[in-house]
């Protein structure tokens, strides 16, 4: 049976994980850039905070809630599909890979 569904195939799960990871990465970078404005002075940081909570005639407050919901969805999807892929991998190979047991070795070797 061929598994072509984006949500159930391993490639589809990995695509969803990569997209959600990219969303989270972009958020972290933008959040960092916003927080780095603290080094530009108090006035700059105050203007940035005022913009986030009331800029564009109150539209930014709605945008912040949309961003929060998207981030929550991205985190949830990322964790869910990571666990799903891990479980699928564990079911596919019940026995672990062969491991080497060194007879004699030091930290430097």
C-alpha positions, -999 to +999 in steps of 0.1 A: +000+000+000+015+033-011+014+061+015+011+095-003-006+115+024+014+145+036+005+139+072+011+101+073+042+097+051+076+101+066+086+126+039+055+146+046+061+146+083+096+158+078+084+186+055+059+197+081+086+196+108+110+217+086+083+243+078+073+246+115+110+248+125+115+276+099+085+295+114+099+291+149+134+302+137+121+333+120+102+342+151+133+338+172+153+361+149+126+388+147+121+386+185+159+390+190+160+420+166+132+436+186+149+430+219+182+443+206+166+477+203+172+481+241+208+491+231+195+520+210+181+538+240+150+540+261+131+562+236+136+537+208+125+508+229+095+527+241+085+535+206+089+499+196+067+487+225+041+513+218+040+502+181+036+465+190+007+472+214-012+500+195+005+507+162-013+509+129-046+520+145-048+490+168-041+464+141-008+453+156-026+439+187-047+416+164-015+407+145+002+397+178-026+373+186-024+358+151+014+354+156+008+337+190-017+313+175+006+305+146+035+299+170+014+277+192+005+256+161+041+255+149+053+243+183+025+217+186+031+204+150+069+203+155+067+183+187+038+160+175+056+150+143+090+146+160+075+121+184+055+105+156+087+100+135+106+087+165+079+062+173+077+051+137+115+047+136+114+026+168+087+003+154+105-002+121+137-015+138+129-032+171+165-043+176+191-016+181+222-012+159+253-031+167+276-013+191+313-017+194+326-025+229+362-013+231+384-037+251+410-011+261+409+025+254+418+058+271+402+092+268+430+105+246+427+076+221 
